[in-house]
Amino acid sequence: EPEVTQTPSHQVTQMGQEVILRCVPISNHLYFYWYRQILGQKVEFLVSFYNNEISEKSEIFDDQFSVERPDGSNFTLKIRSTKLEDSAMYFCASSSAATRTGELFFGEGSRLTVL
Amino acid sequence: AQKITQTQPGMFVQEKEAVTLDCTYDTSDQSYGLFWYKQPSSGEMIFLIYQGSYDEQNATEGRYSLNFQKARKSANLVISASQLGDSAMYFCAMREGVNGDSSYKLIFGSGTRLLVRP
């Protein structure tokens, strides 16, 4: 069964460092997303991406964040200068508009720890 | 205002019994979708069930059913015959503006942690 894959599964970084989280969405999906979940809390929307551009972003997704689809398969989230409060689980998701439900398929997440 | 409200931070259920997890939502859209996801302790998000706002019948998927009460804006998840493996966090989510939208994002509630007792 096709799945969304994310790397790394866990990254530890120093405050102020740049971090890139990588995702390979399901191959025939057209919509891509990043979500964040601070430990034990709700899953928060960061950004959605369609047709090679950001279609929507939340207030969390400030200038420190960027997304890119550098080739036909990868979808990356970059945090330019990490802060302590960026420590969270980051989920990549993809969806297809072709299905009736259009549910999001999530990766297993990348846990980011900022020290 | 919260778009999705889950008022039960934690729930217990005895194995083999049924349990209802509450979810209310707030939207002015006529067309929207409601979802439930399961998050076990391993962390992944697993899609369980979907209800469209125009669906006349309540959605069912195996032991999962969705009690959709549109006038009350509630979309409660019912798990029948609970199993130990059902112990997990459960999130209700909504997608607004389904038609012609270039972002099919979901907005999640705060979740309910379900513990199934043997």
Interface residues (C-beta under 8 A of the other chain):
Chain A: Y31 Y33 Y35 Q41 K42 V43 E44 F45 S48 Y50 N51 S55 E56 M89 F91 A93 S95 A97 R100 T101 G102 E103 L104 F105 F106 G107 E108 G109
Chain B: G33 F35 Y37 S42 G43 E44 M45 I46 F47 Y50 G52 F91 A93 R95 V98 S102 S103 Y104 K105 L106 I107 F108 G109 S110 G111
